[in-house]
Amino acid sequence: MKEMLKDFLINHADKHTVSYHMPGHKGSAIYKKYGYGQFLERFMDCDITEIPGADNLFQAEGLLKEVQEKYARLYDVERSYLQINGTSGGLIAAILACVPQGGKIIMARNCHKSVFNALTLGNIKPIYAHTAIIDEYGITGPIQVSEVERLLEEAPDAEAVILPSPNYYGICSDIKAISEAVHKKGKPLIVDQAHGAHLHFFNKFGQGRDMPPSAEEAGADITVNSIHKTLASFTQSAVLDFNTDIVDRYVLEDKLQAVQSTSPSYILMAGLEINAEILENHGPETMKQWKENIEWFYNKSAEIKELKVMREIKKTENRSCAREKNGTADMDITKINLDMSSCGIDGAKLEELLIEKNIYTELYTGNILMCMTGIGNTREDLQKLFDALRDIAKQAKGTVSKTKKTKVEIPSPGRLFPVPGVKEYVDLGHATGRVCASSLIPYPPGVPFVCPGEEITEEIADYIKSLRDVGEKVVGVNDKGMILVGKKE
């Protein structure tokens, strides 16, 4: 008999693993610590629909309105909206509210795939803002202010600007400077803060040193936060923060109800409320503990000579990173990026070695393994990570020769054409020279390396094949090895 999903989940829970992946609550301990154990025990009994007194998400006037008002106060914004289709749903609604059918939007090329879904739904033309590249690691960096300013001048008919900050690795763009540039042109700025829902609270509760400001603080018009990724709600729950007079909130509310389930989960919404209460009642305590634990790990990790931890991103001679301060980009230090390539261990191998020690991480890229900490991680968790890395380094010493640093060579984008309207599937081997009609996305991290409207070069086709040959997932390639391209006339 095949293992059922429930059995897998229970068996995994029974391992008592250390989690450095989303969600941020890291298990039941944080709910029990702050007095929400009864809710966990009565979980199934709390699964209801819109019965009298329970309020309605899409016309909130009672309990749910109070939860949304709590978030508005917590994030210091005009309005907040509960999201039960994750940040993805909020981003799609925000774009459709800001950009009319057939319009244009300036967007970071490393936006999440949900943004590309919005383009399809709204027949919206993208104008890509390219990120700085962190040459040392072969990963995407921040969006530079100058890039946004250039595109605003070149495309005055673009209706809005959208970008992610922080990105998957914790690298942040200068949202304050970008928002000022966007507002000078009378446009709204949408920030995908899926990986930074916690940033506002480090600053709000006095732990902002060495942390970037949140998008809400920096002037974004609409910010969407994946509360579940780093804070204490359940997976698939998020909050959209609205703080602008540029966008019609009634249009936004209409788009929100259009893309979210008509049967919103009261379990998810209760989790959002519990997270808000934890922040309201214990915010200073939880943020202080989290910050101290992170700082402890960074300081302690210096004892492992074979380990490099990406604490800051330095500017390179030819590719500057967005923020000019001290020649570095702002980093969200709750994302711990590990590099043990000095002793021949790349990110994929390091992930394997940590899993053997019951530690599960978020993703690897080349030599980097990213550990996503959350509000539920404890000092004990970080001690276990340190101990495991120290043991791995000891075992590698003298037995693994140093290797040349592996850099992820992601192909450069091909020429840009209009996004195809008429599409067809072709075999990957015959895709060279065709125009991509659906994003090709290695997952994780969910960031396209080929976007709709870009030409598929031979180099790109070979790169996709190489990923699939080693078992990597590439969203956009079907089970027959075919991809969607513009149909030839």
RODO-2510 file (C-alpha; in nm, 4 decimals, decimal comma):
residues 489
     n   res          X          Y          Z
     1     m     0,0000     0,0000     0,0000
     2     k     0,1316     0,3396    -0,0986
     3     e     0,2055     0,5953     0,1705
     4     m    -0,0740     0,8487     0,2043
     5     l    -0,0057     1,2214     0,2320
     6     k    -0,1320     1,2307     0,5902
     7     d     0,1091     0,9498     0,6805
     8     f     0,4010     1,1351     0,5250
     9     l     0,3119     1,4503     0,7190
    10     i     0,2748     1,2677     1,0500
    11     n     0,5956     1,0713     0,9965
    12     h     0,7827     1,3910     0,9149
    13     a     0,6422     1,5628     1,2239
    14     d     0,7494     1,2664     1,4363
    15     k     1,1108     1,3205     1,3287
    16     h     1,1144     1,6511     1,5231
    17     t     1,3199     1,8130     1,2521
    18     v     1,4747     2,1584     1,2661
    19     s     1,3033     2,3777     1,0066
    20     y     1,4848     2,6424     0,8077
    21     h     1,2143     2,6559     0,5446
    22     m     0,8738     2,8200     0,5349
    23     p     0,6347     2,8447     0,7205
    24     g     0,7768     3,0753     0,9844
    25     h     0,5908     2,9392     1,2860
    26     k     0,8124     2,6245     1,2751
    27     g     0,5455     2,4100     1,4370
    28     s     0,3027     2,4207     1,7269
    29     a     0,5422     2,5357     2,0003
    30     i     0,4909     2,9087     1,9445
    31     y     0,1093     2,8763     1,9630
    32     k     0,1330     2,6735     2,2812
    33     k     0,3853     2,9158     2,4303
    34     y     0,1475     3,2089     2,3946
    35     g    -0,1720     3,0317     2,5011
    36     y    -0,3294     2,9136     2,1746
    37     g    -0,3018     2,5409     2,2395
    38     q    -0,6793     2,4984     2,2685
    39     f    -0,7264     2,6270     1,9141
    40     l    -0,4836     2,3625     1,7872
    41     e    -0,6650     2,0907     1,9804
    42     r    -1,0057     2,1952     1,8391
    43     f    -0,8753     2,2590     1,4888
    44     m    -1,1352     2,0548     1,2995
    45     d    -1,4241     2,1881     1,5077
    46     c    -1,3236     2,5410     1,4087
    47     d    -1,3497     2,4741     1,0346
    48     i    -1,6698     2,6582     0,9403
    49     t    -1,8229     2,8759     0,6697
    50     e    -1,9966     3,2140     0,6797
    51     i    -2,2407     3,1317     0,9596
    52     p    -2,4144     3,4195     1,1433
    53     g    -2,1617     3,6098     1,3527
    54     a    -1,8558     3,4807     1,1652
    55     d    -1,8485     3,7802     0,9259
    56     n    -1,7737     3,7719     0,5518
    57     l    -1,4252     3,8299     0,4116
    58     f    -1,5529     4,0236     0,1111
    59     q    -1,7800     4,2513     0,3113
    60     a    -1,6084     4,2540     0,6469
    61     e    -1,8135     4,4316     0,9131
    62     g    -1,7498     4,2325     1,2304
    63     l    -1,4801     3,9900     1,3487
    64     l    -1,2837     3,9912     1,0233
    65     k    -1,2972     4,3687     1,0003
    66     e    -1,1394     4,3828     1,3463
    67     v    -0,8572     4,1522     1,2349
    68     q    -0,7918     4,3678     0,9295
    69     e    -0,7872     4,6791     1,1456
    70     k    -0,5335     4,5116     1,3746
    71     y    -0,3016     4,4608     1,0789
    72     a    -0,3513     4,8180     0,9596
    73     r    -0,2388     4,9356     1,3038
    74     l     0,0508     4,6905     1,3162
    75     y     0,1826     4,7893     0,9745
    76     d     0,0940     5,1587     1,0231
    77     v    -0,1020     5,1768     0,6978
    78     e    -0,4413     5,3041     0,5855
    79     r    -0,5969     4,9603     0,5288
    80     s    -0,5025     4,5928     0,5399
    81     y    -0,6775     4,3013     0,3708
    82     l    -0,6596     3,9348     0,4741
    83     q    -0,5447     3,7029     0,1947
    84     i    -0,6276     3,3333     0,1883
    85     n    -0,4788     3,2687    -0,1575
    86     g    -0,1339     3,3692    -0,0407
    87     t     0,0655     3,6650    -0,1603
    88     s     0,0068     3,5387    -0,5141
    89     g    -0,3614     3,6313    -0,5019
    90     g    -0,2847     3,9733    -0,3569
    91     l    -0,0280     4,0511    -0,6240
    92     i    -0,2621     3,9516    -0,9046
    93     a    -0,5426     4,1664    -0,7614
    94     a    -0,3092     4,4635    -0,7074
    95     i    -0,1850     4,4537    -1,0662
    96     l    -0,5344     4,4192    -1,2128
    97     a    -0,6486     4,7131    -0,9967
    98     c    -0,3630     4,9370    -1,1139
    99     v    -0,3352     4,8424    -1,4806
   100     p    -0,6295     4,8388    -1,7230
   101     q    -0,6784     4,5548    -1,9713
   102     g    -0,4106     4,5759    -2,2382
   103     g    -0,2015     4,8279    -2,0432
   104     k     0,1685     4,8313    -1,9562
   105     i     0,3552     4,7746    -1,6324
   106     i     0,7209     4,8217    -1,5387
   107     m     0,8218     4,5080    -1,3526
   108     a     1,1367     4,3528    -1,2175
   109     r     1,2369     4,0627    -1,4359
   110     n     1,2866     3,8515    -1,1242
   111     c     0,9236     3,8875    -1,0170
   112     h     0,7447     3,5785    -0,8892
   113     k     0,5477     3,3683    -1,1370
   114     s     0,2186     3,4990    -0,9924
   115     v     0,3003     3,8399    -1,1443
   116     f     0,3312     3,6783    -1,4850
   117     n    -0,0063     3,5124    -1,4297
   118     a    -0,1522     3,8592    -1,3756
   119     l    -0,0083     3,9713    -1,7099
   120     t    -0,1907     3,6885    -1,8830
   121     l    -0,5202     3,7621    -1,7053
   122     g    -0,5023     4,1330    -1,7854
   123     n    -0,3399     4,1089    -2,1301
   124     i    -0,0769     4,3400    -1,9815
   125     k     0,2508     4,4203    -2,1569
   126     p     0,5606     4,3905    -1,9360
   127     i     0,8490     4,6342    -1,9462
   128     y     1,1310     4,4503    -1,7735
   129     a     1,3581     4,6131    -1,5185
   130     h     1,6744     4,4065    -1,4935
   131     t     1,8355     4,3349    -1,1604
   132     a     2,1966     4,3806    -1,0660
   133     i     2,3810     4,0486    -1,0711
   134     i     2,5883     3,9375    -0,7737
   135     d     2,8829     3,7989    -0,9711
   136     e     3,0410     3,6279    -0,6707
   137     y     2,7424     3,3974    -0,6283
   138     g     2,5660     3,4081    -0,9650
   139     i     2,2381     3,5280    -0,8122
   140     t     2,0074     3,8208    -0,8727
   141     g     2,0593     4,1327    -0,6645
   142     p     1,8484     4,4442    -0,6168
   143     i     1,6675     4,6605    -0,8679
   144     q     1,8587     4,9850    -0,9067
   145     v     1,6844     5,3203    -0,8840
   146     s     1,8499     5,4303    -1,2072
   147     e     1,6967     5,1350    -1,3908
   148     v     1,3463     5,2281    -1,2743
   149     e     1,4017     5,5945    -1,3610
   150     r     1,5225     5,5008    -1,7089
   151     l     1,2154     5,2888    -1,7788
   152     l     0,9773     5,5525    -1,6446
   153     e     1,1236     5,7940    -1,8984
   154     e     1,1175     5,5431    -2,1835
   155     a     0,7650     5,4182    -2,1109
   156     p     0,5584     5,7118    -1,9830
   157     d     0,2398     5,5182    -2,0611
   158     a     0,3238     5,2431    -1,8104
   159     e     0,0537     5,2417    -1,5422
   160     a     0,2487     5,1091    -1,2424
   161     v     0,5756     4,9607    -1,1163
   162     i     0,6139     4,6293    -0,9325
   163     l     0,9177     4,4546    -0,7846
   164     p     1,0036     4,2020    -0,5129
   165     s     1,1983     4,3126    -0,2048
   166     p     1,3575     4,1335    -0,0303
   167     n     1,4306     3,8649    -0,2873
   168     y     1,4656     3,4970    -0,1995
   169     y     1,8162     3,5488    -0,0595
   170     g     1,7211     3,8496     0,1543
   171     i     1,8690     4,1126    -0,0798
   172     c     1,6615     4,4306    -0,0660
   173     s     1,6163     4,7123    -0,3159
   174     d     1,6114     5,0760    -0,2087
   175     i     1,2324     5,1025    -0,1907
   176     k     1,2374     5,4561    -0,0511
   177     a     1,4327     5,5945    -0,3462
   178     i     1,2347     5,3878    -0,5950
   179     s     0,8998     5,4966    -0,4496
   180     e     1,0063     5,8618    -0,4737
   181     a     1,1032     5,8143    -0,8385
   182     v     0,7754     5,6375    -0,9193
   183     h     0,5618     5,8948    -0,7360
   184     k     0,7300     6,1807    -0,9233
   185     k     0,5646     6,0356    -1,2324
   186     g     0,2307     5,9944    -1,0549
   187     k     0,2424     5,6136    -1,0703
   188     p     0,1733     5,3589    -0,7950
   189     l     0,4430     5,1264    -0,6628
   190     i     0,3501     4,7669    -0,5750
   191     v     0,6009     4,5732    -0,3654
   192     d     0,6007     4,1957    -0,3389
   193     q     0,7213     4,1658     0,0213
   194     a     0,6417     3,7951     0,0410
   195     h     0,9794     3,7274     0,2017
   196     g     0,9817     4,0323     0,4277
   197     a     0,6560     4,0357     0,6258
   198     h     0,8664     4,0590     0,9428
   199     l     1,0790     4,3612     0,8463
   200     h     0,8316     4,6195     0,9734
   201     f     0,8287     4,4656     1,3193
   202     f     1,2040     4,4594     1,3685
   203     n     1,1982     4,8354     1,3160
   204     k     0,8680     4,8943     1,4996
   205     f     0,9859     4,7108     1,8108
   206     g     1,3336     4,8582     1,8353
   207     q     1,5401     4,5909     1,6599
   208     g     1,5968     4,7720     1,3305
   209     r     1,9739     4,8084     1,3489
   210     d     2,1323     4,6338     1,0476
   211     m     1,7859     4,5656     0,9067
   212     p     1,6360     4,7323     0,5966
   213     p     1,3121     4,9316     0,6278
   214     s     0,9871     4,7676     0,5278
   215     a     0,8140     4,8661     0,2035
   216     e     0,5352     5,0206     0,4124
   217     e     0,7844     5,2498     0,5857
   218     a     0,9592     5,3277     0,2565
   219     g     0,6513     5,4608     0,0764
   220     a     0,5071     5,1724    -0,1278
   221     d     0,1434     5,2191    -0,2296
   222     i     0,0503     4,8503    -0,2089
   223     t     0,2577     4,5923    -0,0231
   224     v     0,1743     4,2226    -0,0087
   225     n     0,3182     4,0196     0,2805
   226     s     0,3371     3,6413     0,3090
   227     i     0,2674     3,6276     0,6813
   228     h     0,3065     3,2502     0,6707
   229     k     0,6612     3,2543     0,5318
   230     t     0,8376     3,4120     0,8291
   231     l     0,5726     3,4905     1,0919
   232     a     0,3165     3,2745     1,2722
   233     s     0,0157     3,2096     1,0471
   234     f    -0,0633     2,9012     0,8413
   235     t     0,0659     2,8335     0,4910
   236     q    -0,1303     3,0184     0,2206
   237     s    -0,2230     3,3139     0,4426
   238     a    -0,1063     3,6674     0,3727
   239     v    -0,1935     4,0346     0,4179
   240     l    -0,2176     4,3115     0,1597
   241     d    -0,1344     4,6583     0,2919
   242     f    -0,2926     4,9587     0,1179
   243     n    -0,1448     5,3018     0,1848
   244     t    -0,2160     5,5370    -0,1048
   245     d    -0,4511     5,7836    -0,2668
   246     i    -0,3293     5,6937    -0,6167
   247     v    -0,5194     5,3643    -0,6410
   248     d    -0,8979     5,3320    -0,6065
   249     r    -0,9439     5,0968    -0,3101
   250     y    -1,2925     4,9966    -0,4274
   251     v    -1,1446     4,8708    -0,7535
   252     l    -0,8799     4,6820    -0,5524
   253     e    -1,1457     4,5257    -0,3290
   254     d    -1,3392     4,4135    -0,6366
   255     k    -1,0278     4,2482    -0,7821
   256     l    -0,9493     4,0811    -0,4489
   257     q    -1,2864     3,9084    -0,4364
   258     a    -1,2463     3,8101    -0,8017
   259     v    -0,9223     3,6150    -0,7503
   260     q    -0,9797     3,4649    -0,4045
   261     s    -1,1883     3,1648    -0,3087
   262     t    -1,5554     3,2307    -0,2357
   263     s    -1,5154     2,9832     0,0512
   264     p    -1,2333     3,1433     0,2504
   265     s    -1,0822     2,9265     0,5212
   266     y    -1,1676     3,0430     0,8714
   267     i    -0,8754     2,8339     0,9939
   268     l    -0,6359     3,0433     0,7838
   269     m    -0,8012     3,3682     0,8928
   270     a    -0,7885     3,2636     1,2580
   271     g    -0,4183     3,1920     1,2154
   272     l    -0,3730     3,5441     1,0822
   273     e    -0,5557     3,6810     1,3851
   274     i    -0,3403     3,4767     1,6237
   275     n    -0,0268     3,6051     1,4537
   276     a    -0,1534     3,9630     1,4918
   277     e    -0,2227     3,9066     1,8623
   278     i     0,1229     3,7603     1,9179
   279     l     0,2746     4,0693     1,7568
   280     e     0,0453     4,3067     1,9484
   281     n     0,1052     4,1443     2,2863
   282     h     0,4563     4,0029     2,2538
   283     g     0,6133     4,1868     1,9578
   284     p     0,9072     4,3473     2,1401
   285     e     0,9921     4,0187     2,3115
   286     t     0,9715     3,7978     2,0006
   287     m     1,1625     4,0358     1,7737
   288     k     1,4352     4,0863     2,0352
   289     q     1,4803     3,7111     2,0791
   290     w     1,4848     3,6513     1,7049
   291     k     1,7410     3,9251     1,6438
   292     e     1,9649     3,8114     1,9287
   293     n     1,9540     3,4514     1,8051
   294     i     2,0442     3,5539     1,4513
   295     e     2,3311     3,7730     1,5710
   296     w     2,4527     3,4877     1,7905
   297     f     2,4667     3,2550     1,4911
   298     y     2,6498     3,5016     1,2675
   299     n     2,9100     3,5639     1,5372
   300     k     2,9428     3,1948     1,6233
   301     s     2,9707     3,0862     1,2600
   302     a     3,3022     3,2732     1,2322
   303     e     3,4538     2,9847     1,4305
   304     i     3,4045     2,7538     1,1299
   305     k     3,6864     2,8513     0,8934
   306     e     3,5472     2,6418     0,6083
   307     l     3,2133     2,8257     0,6232
   308     k     3,1334     3,1546     0,4568
   309     v     2,8092     3,3297     0,5511
   310     m     2,6734     3,5929     0,3129
   311     r     2,6156     3,8794     0,5551
   312     e     2,6395     4,1605     0,3011
   313     i     2,6563     4,2051    -0,0736
   314     k     2,9437     4,4144    -0,1995
   315     k     2,9350     4,6193    -0,5157
   316     t     3,1463     4,4927    -0,8025
   317     e     3,3405     4,7156    -1,0347
   318     n     3,1025     4,6873    -1,3305
   319     r     2,7683     4,5936    -1,1742
   320     s     2,6685     4,8130    -0,8839
   321     c     2,4059     4,7097    -0,6333
   322     a     2,1209     4,9440    -0,5628
   323     r     2,2051     5,1122    -0,2362
   324     e     2,5102     5,3337    -0,2397
   325     k     2,5609     5,3262     0,1368
   326     n     2,9083     5,1858     0,2050
   327     g     2,9053     5,0181    -0,1352
   328     t     2,6697     4,7415    -0,0243
   329     a     2,3113     4,6341    -0,0778
   330     d     2,0719     4,6094     0,2140
   331     m     2,0315     4,2565     0,3490
   332     d     1,7574     4,0910     0,5486
   333     i     1,9817     3,8993     0,7861
   334     t     1,7071     3,6543     0,8851
   335     k     1,7934     3,4732     0,5601
   336     i     2,1114     3,2809     0,6386
   337     n     2,3028     3,2077     0,3170
   338     l     2,5698     2,9416     0,3692
   339     d     2,8687     2,8697     0,1441
   340     m     3,1048     2,5756     0,2108
   341     s     3,2540     2,5588    -0,1370
   342     s     3,6014     2,6178     0,0065
   343     c     3,6054     2,2508     0,1068
   344     g     3,4352     2,1214    -0,2062
   345     i     3,0758     2,1200    -0,0806
   346     d     2,8245     2,2977    -0,3027
   347     g     2,4720     2,4003    -0,2014
   348     a     2,3060     2,0778    -0,3142
   349     k     2,5534     1,8607    -0,1225
   350     l     2,5296     2,0762     0,1884
   351     e     2,1527     2,0379     0,1829
   352     e     2,1931     1,6578     0,1698
   353     l     2,4383     1,6574     0,4593
   354     l     2,2106     1,8716     0,6767
   355     i     1,9075     1,6540     0,6031
   356     e     2,1101     1,3587     0,7326
   357     k     2,1283     1,5560     1,0581
   358     n     1,7511     1,6209     1,0565
   359     i     1,7845     1,9843     0,9452
   360     y     1,5728     2,0937     0,6466
   361     t     1,6484     2,4110     0,4524
   362     e     1,4675     2,6272     0,1945
   363     l     1,6719     2,6172    -0,1271
   364     y     2,0150     2,6032    -0,2831
   365     t     2,1622     2,7879    -0,5793
   366     g     2,5118     2,6943    -0,6914
   367     n     2,7333     2,7153    -0,3837
   368     i     2,4721     2,8866    -0,1669
   369     l     2,2320     2,7090     0,0667
   370     m     1,9679     2,9425     0,2082
   371     c     1,8264     2,8835     0,5558
   372     m     1,5028     3,0768     0,6105
   373     t     1,4621     3,1571     0,9773
   374     g     1,1249     3,2526     1,1196
   375     i     0,9543     3,3836     1,4288
   376     g     0,9287     3,0262     1,5615
   377     n     1,2988     2,9408     1,5466
   378     t     1,4769     2,9189     1,8824
   379     r     1,8366     2,9490     2,0018
   380     e     1,8371     2,5684     2,0276
   381     d     1,7562     2,5482     1,6539
   382     l     2,0474     2,7738     1,5665
   383     q     2,2778     2,5836     1,7985
   384     k     2,1862     2,2609     1,6140
   385     l     2,2594     2,4276     1,2808
   386     f     2,5967     2,5503     1,4047
   387     d     2,6868     2,2095     1,5494
   388     a     2,5891     2,0344     1,2249
   389     l     2,7950     2,2736     1,0114
   390     r     3,0946     2,2370     1,2418
   391     d     3,0727     1,8569     1,2150
   392     i     3,0395     1,8720     0,8360
   393     a     3,3442     2,0973     0,8146
   394     k     3,5489     1,8600     1,0335
   395     q     3,4523     1,5602     0,8233
   396     a     3,5367     1,7440     0,5009
   397     k     3,8755     1,8648     0,6234
   398     g     4,1536     1,6591     0,4721
   399     t     3,9172     1,4308     0,2813
   400     v     3,7747     1,6686     0,0237
   401     s     4,0086     1,8751    -0,1882
   402     k     3,9313     2,2356    -0,2561
   403     t     3,7485     2,2897    -0,5810
   404     k     3,7049     2,5840    -0,8046
   405     k     3,4049     2,7916    -0,6994
   406     t     3,0953     2,6811    -0,8860
   407     k     2,9072     2,9738    -1,0280
   408     v     2,5552     2,9376    -1,1617
   409     e     2,5779     3,0392    -1,5255
   410     i     2,2211     3,1422    -1,6045
   411     p     2,1896     3,2336    -1,9731
   412     s     2,1308     3,5945    -2,0694
   413     p     1,7789     3,6740    -2,1935
   414     g     1,7121     3,6544    -2,5651
   415     r     1,5670     3,9361    -2,7734
   416     l     1,2349     4,0793    -2,6567
   417     f     0,9249     4,0547    -2,8774
   418     p     0,5537     4,1203    -2,8134
   419     v     0,4035     3,8524    -2,5867
   420     p     0,2499     3,5938    -2,8204
   421     g    -0,1280     3,5899    -2,8462
   422     v    -0,1565     3,2640    -3,0432
   423     k     0,0437     2,9806    -2,8899
   424     e     0,1487     2,6235    -2,9522
   425     y     0,3542     2,3539    -2,7803
   426     v     0,6870     2,2513    -2,9316
   427     d     0,9514     2,0063    -2,8225
   428     l     1,2316     2,1686    -2,6244
   429     g     1,4771     2,0490    -2,8864
   430     h     1,2984     2,2508    -3,1531
   431     a     1,2371     2,5675    -2,9491
   432     t     1,5493     2,7607    -3,0452
   433     g     1,4596     3,0892    -3,2118
   434     r     1,0971     3,0790    -3,0999
   435     v     0,9296     3,3400    -2,8777
   436     c     0,8450     3,2184    -2,5280
   437     a     0,4712     3,2313    -2,4506
   438     s     0,4783     3,1072    -2,0900
   439     s     0,7430     3,1662    -1,8248
   440     l     1,0074     2,9000    -1,7742
   441     i     1,0728     2,8877    -1,4038
   442     p     1,3110     2,6717    -1,1985
   443     y     1,1246     2,6018    -0,8745
   444     p     1,2341     2,6955    -0,6168
   445     p     1,2922     2,9863    -0,6191
   446     g     1,0015     3,0565    -0,8546
   447     v     1,1775     3,3303    -1,0524
   448     p     1,1605     3,2997    -1,4326
   449     f     1,4813     3,2839    -1,6321
   450     v     1,2821     3,3026    -1,9553
   451     c     0,9850     3,5396    -1,9628
   452     p     0,6910     3,5709    -2,2040
   453     g     0,7986     3,7608    -2,5142
   454     e     1,1673     3,6657    -2,4863
   455     e     1,3400     3,4660    -2,7569
   456     i     1,4533     3,1149    -2,6653
   457     t     1,8171     3,0949    -2,7645
   458     e     2,0180     2,7759    -2,8120
   459     e     2,2014     2,8538    -2,4877
   460     i     1,8715     2,8797    -2,2994
   461     a     1,7373     2,5550    -2,4483
   462     d     2,0582     2,3741    -2,3483
   463     y     2,0361     2,5196    -1,9961
   464     i     1,6786     2,3969    -1,9502
   465     k     1,7791     2,0522    -2,0717
   466     s     2,0728     2,0412    -1,8305
   467     l     1,8454     2,1248    -1,5371
   468     r     1,5967     1,8538    -1,6303
   469     d     1,8742     1,5995    -1,6853
   470     v     1,9763     1,6316    -1,3180
   471     g     1,6174     1,6125    -1,1955
   472     e     1,5517     1,9832    -1,1365
   473     k     1,1943     2,1060    -1,1750
   474     v     1,1312     2,3652    -1,4439
   475     v     0,7767     2,4982    -1,4431
   476     g     0,6641     2,5600    -1,8006
   477     v     0,8081     2,2359    -1,9405
   478     n     0,5400     1,9670    -1,9527
   479     d     0,5797     1,5948    -1,8899
   480     k     0,6541     1,5400    -2,2590
   481     g     0,9393     1,7907    -2,2589
   482     m     0,7422     2,0513    -2,4514
   483     i     0,7121     2,4240    -2,3927
   484     l     0,4631     2,6899    -2,4980
   485     v     0,5776     2,9338    -2,7669
   486     g     0,4232     3,1769    -3,0101
   487     k     0,2669     3,0035    -3,3091
   488     k     0,4372     3,0645    -3,6416
   489     e     0,2275     3,2507    -3,8944
***
